[in-house]
């Protein structure tokens, strides 16, 4: 038997898509930084990324980018080395290709990987990207976080009316 869902608990949850194009420079990590709004927690559901894997001439190939995730408010490292981005982002193994006239295309994702990471209010989302060569190629990576803003009920502004 299914339990009833209390929809009143879910009415204040707001979906939020955070998009950034990260420019990658030689010998530097690309940084995705975003402050979480005061009074809200951010629930990351998916990380979706796309980057050119083959240059316009079809000569240089990038086997894949790597990601490092940090939690600044909790002073916590999630891992001590960058991990391949395809392990947790979409599209994953089905590829992103740069076509000859320098347009970027991507096949539709065959599956999504759920992240389910809850970040507290007053935290900063910190993602760092590596895996590009010294040219740098790829020169950029498109990153979109799919998640929800959830109000912190302990705070005064979310306790209701007097």
HUVEN-V339059 format. One record per residue. RES is the residue in three letters. PHI is phi in radians with two decimals (999 if undefined). PSI is psi in degrees with one decimal (* if undefined). D_CENTER is the distance of its C-alpha to the mean C-alpha in Angstrom with 2 decimals. Layout:
res=RES phi=PHI psi=PSI d_center=D_CENTER
res=RES phi=PHI psi=PSI d_center=D_CENTER
This chain:
res=UNK phi=999 psi=134.3 d_center=36.01
res=UNK phi=-1.44 psi=143.1 d_center=32.79
res=UNK phi=-1.43 psi=149.2 d_center=32.21
res=UNK phi=-1.27 psi=143.6 d_center=32.08
res=UNK phi=-1.64 psi=129.1 d_center=28.84
res=UNK phi=-1.46 psi=98.3 d_center=29.32
res=UNK phi=-1.20 psi=-21.7 d_center=27.72
res=UNK phi=-1.11 psi=-30.1 d_center=28.55
res=UNK phi=-1.27 psi=-22.7 d_center=25.91
res=UNK phi=-1.75 psi=-5.5 d_center=23.22
res=UNK phi=-1.22 psi=-24.7 d_center=24.46
res=UNK phi=-1.67 psi=0.8 d_center=22.64
res=UNK phi=-1.37 psi=128.3 d_center=19.09
res=UNK phi=-2.04 psi=125.2 d_center=17.29
res=UNK phi=-1.20 psi=143.2 d_center=14.33
res=UNK phi=-2.49 psi=123.1 d_center=11.86
res=UNK phi=-1.78 psi=126.7 d_center=9.49
res=UNK phi=-1.99 psi=117.6 d_center=7.85
res=UNK phi=-2.06 psi=138.9 d_center=8.18
res=UNK phi=-2.57 psi=142.1 d_center=9.09
res=UNK phi=-1.72 psi=118.2 d_center=11.11
res=UNK phi=-1.70 psi=119.8 d_center=11.31
res=UNK phi=-1.41 psi=132.5 d_center=14.94
res=UNK phi=-1.82 psi=129.4 d_center=15.85
res=UNK phi=-1.97 psi=156.8 d_center=19.24
res=UNK phi=-1.05 psi=136.1 d_center=21.75
res=UNK phi=1.00 psi=30.6 d_center=21.74
res=UNK phi=-2.49 psi=148.6 d_center=18.77
res=UNK phi=-1.42 psi=140.7 d_center=15.19
res=UNK phi=-1.40 psi=131.5 d_center=12.70
res=UNK phi=-1.93 psi=129.7 d_center=11.21
res=UNK phi=-1.88 psi=111.3 d_center=8.28
res=UNK phi=-2.17 psi=133.0 d_center=10.21
res=UNK phi=-2.65 psi=122.4 d_center=10.45
res=UNK phi=-1.41 psi=136.7 d_center=13.36
res=UNK phi=-1.45 psi=135.5 d_center=13.58
res=UNK phi=-1.09 psi=141.9 d_center=16.77
res=UNK phi=-1.07 psi=133.2 d_center=19.89
res=UNK phi=1.63 psi=-2.5 d_center=21.10
res=UNK phi=-2.22 psi=149.4 d_center=17.90
res=UNK phi=-1.78 psi=150.8 d_center=15.61
res=UNK phi=-2.02 psi=126.0 d_center=12.00
res=UNK phi=-1.83 psi=105.8 d_center=11.31
res=UNK phi=-1.40 psi=122.2 d_center=7.82
res=UNK phi=-1.74 psi=-44.4 d_center=8.98
res=UNK phi=-2.40 psi=150.7 d_center=6.68
res=UNK phi=-2.06 psi=120.3 d_center=3.67
res=UNK phi=-2.02 psi=128.1 d_center=5.95
res=UNK phi=-2.32 psi=152.3 d_center=7.21
res=UNK phi=-2.59 psi=139.9 d_center=10.81
res=UNK phi=-2.66 psi=153.6 d_center=13.27
res=UNK phi=-1.27 psi=130.7 d_center=17.07
res=UNK phi=-1.67 psi=-26.9 d_center=18.57
res=UNK phi=-2.23 psi=133.7 d_center=22.17
res=UNK phi=-1.25 psi=171.0 d_center=23.63
res=UNK phi=-1.06 psi=-30.5 d_center=25.95
res=UNK phi=-1.41 psi=-11.1 d_center=29.01
res=UNK phi=1.33 psi=21.6 d_center=27.76
res=UNK phi=-1.80 psi=-50.5 d_center=28.59
res=UNK phi=-1.56 psi=130.7 d_center=25.53
res=UNK phi=-2.08 psi=135.1 d_center=23.10
res=UNK phi=-1.88 psi=113.6 d_center=19.74
res=UNK phi=-1.20 psi=-17.5 d_center=19.39
res=UNK phi=2.67 psi=153.2 d_center=15.67
res=UNK phi=-1.63 psi=164.1 d_center=13.01
res=UNK phi=-2.19 psi=154.8 d_center=12.14
res=UNK phi=-2.24 psi=146.4 d_center=9.46
res=UNK phi=-2.21 psi=129.8 d_center=10.66
res=UNK phi=-2.02 psi=129.1 d_center=9.34
res=UNK phi=-2.13 psi=149.8 d_center=11.88
res=UNK phi=-1.99 psi=101.5 d_center=13.28
res=UNK phi=-1.31 psi=-37.7 d_center=15.52
res=UNK phi=-1.23 psi=-30.0 d_center=17.58
res=UNK phi=-1.66 psi=0.4 d_center=18.54
res=UNK phi=0.88 psi=53.5 d_center=19.16
res=UNK phi=-2.29 psi=134.5 d_center=17.64
res=UNK phi=-1.67 psi=128.4 d_center=16.27
res=UNK phi=-1.36 psi=-30.0 d_center=14.31
res=UNK phi=-2.68 psi=159.4 d_center=15.77
res=UNK phi=-1.72 psi=4.0 d_center=18.30
res=UNK phi=-2.60 psi=146.8 d_center=17.26
res=UNK phi=-1.07 psi=144.4 d_center=14.25
res=UNK phi=-1.97 psi=154.2 d_center=13.61
res=UNK phi=-1.03 psi=132.1 d_center=13.35
res=UNK phi=-1.13 psi=-29.5 d_center=9.99
res=UNK phi=-1.18 psi=-14.7 d_center=11.96
res=UNK phi=-1.23 psi=-24.9 d_center=12.59
res=UNK phi=-2.36 psi=2.1 d_center=9.42
res=UNK phi=-1.95 psi=168.5 d_center=7.76
res=UNK phi=-2.26 psi=139.3 d_center=9.85
res=UNK phi=-1.22 psi=149.8 d_center=12.16
res=UNK phi=-1.80 psi=-99.8 d_center=13.32
res=UNK phi=-1.49 psi=-7.6 d_center=16.96
res=UNK phi=-1.50 psi=0.2 d_center=18.28
res=UNK phi=1.60 psi=148.7 d_center=17.40
res=UNK phi=-2.18 psi=130.6 d_center=16.61
res=UNK phi=-2.23 psi=143.6 d_center=19.86
res=UNK phi=-1.70 psi=120.4 d_center=21.25
res=UNK phi=-1.44 psi=167.2 d_center=24.56
res=UNK phi=-0.97 psi=-44.7 d_center=27.79
res=UNK phi=-1.38 psi=23.8 d_center=27.87
res=UNK phi=1.15 psi=28.7 d_center=24.52
res=UNK phi=-1.73 psi=142.6 d_center=22.55
res=UNK phi=-1.69 psi=131.7 d_center=19.20
res=UNK phi=-2.21 psi=156.8 d_center=19.15
res=UNK phi=-2.51 psi=138.7 d_center=17.07
res=UNK phi=-1.32 psi=156.8 d_center=18.60
res=UNK phi=-1.16 psi=140.6 d_center=17.41
res=UNK phi=-1.10 psi=135.1 d_center=15.29
res=UNK phi=-1.45 psi=-22.3 d_center=17.90
res=UNK phi=-2.74 psi=164.1 d_center=15.84
res=UNK phi=-2.09 psi=148.6 d_center=12.60
res=UNK phi=-1.89 psi=120.5 d_center=11.53
res=UNK phi=-1.38 psi=129.4 d_center=11.29
res=UNK phi=-1.58 psi=-48.0 d_center=9.42
res=UNK phi=0.92 psi=53.6 d_center=11.60
res=UNK phi=-1.87 psi=125.7 d_center=10.75
res=UNK phi=-1.77 psi=122.7 d_center=12.84
res=UNK phi=-1.92 psi=130.8 d_center=12.66
res=UNK phi=-1.30 psi=164.0 d_center=16.09
res=UNK phi=-1.08 psi=153.3 d_center=17.36
res=UNK phi=1.19 psi=11.8 d_center=17.90
res=UNK phi=-1.57 psi=166.8 d_center=14.99
res=UNK phi=-2.06 psi=135.4 d_center=12.61
res=UNK phi=-1.40 psi=121.5 d_center=8.91
res=UNK phi=-2.18 psi=113.0 d_center=9.32
res=UNK phi=-2.16 psi=135.8 d_center=7.37
res=UNK phi=-2.15 psi=136.4 d_center=10.06
res=UNK phi=-2.04 psi=134.9 d_center=10.60
res=UNK phi=-2.36 psi=178.5 d_center=14.08
res=UNK phi=1.97 psi=-2.8 d_center=16.16
res=UNK phi=-1.55 psi=156.0 d_center=17.66
res=UNK phi=-1.53 psi=-175.4 d_center=21.42
res=UNK phi=-1.34 psi=-7.1 d_center=23.66
res=UNK phi=-1.06 psi=-45.6 d_center=24.32
res=UNK phi=-1.58 psi=140.7 d_center=21.22
res=UNK phi=-2.26 psi=129.3 d_center=20.14
res=UNK phi=-1.20 psi=155.4 d_center=17.63
res=UNK phi=-1.46 psi=-15.6 d_center=17.87
res=UNK phi=-2.69 psi=164.0 d_center=14.40
res=UNK phi=-2.46 psi=133.0 d_center=11.01
res=UNK phi=-1.60 psi=128.5 d_center=9.35
res=UNK phi=-2.22 psi=132.2 d_center=5.60
res=UNK phi=-2.32 psi=126.5 d_center=5.13
res=UNK phi=-1.70 psi=131.4 d_center=3.96
res=UNK phi=-1.92 psi=119.2 d_center=7.28
res=UNK phi=-2.85 psi=-164.9 d_center=9.35
res=UNK phi=-2.34 psi=141.1 d_center=12.72
res=UNK phi=-1.59 psi=126.4 d_center=14.66
res=UNK phi=-2.12 psi=122.3 d_center=17.54
res=UNK phi=-1.18 psi=141.4 d_center=20.63
res=UNK phi=-1.45 psi=107.4 d_center=22.11
res=UNK phi=-1.19 psi=-15.8 d_center=25.59
res=UNK phi=-1.33 psi=-19.1 d_center=27.23
res=UNK phi=-1.39 psi=149.3 d_center=27.00
res=UNK phi=-0.99 psi=-42.4 d_center=30.05
res=UNK phi=-1.21 psi=-11.7 d_center=28.50
res=UNK phi=-1.97 psi=14.0 d_center=27.24
res=UNK phi=-1.53 psi=-5.6 d_center=30.49
res=UNK phi=1.88 psi=-169.9 d_center=32.21
res=UNK phi=-1.68 psi=158.5 d_center=35.38
res=UNK phi=-1.41 psi=* d_center=38.58
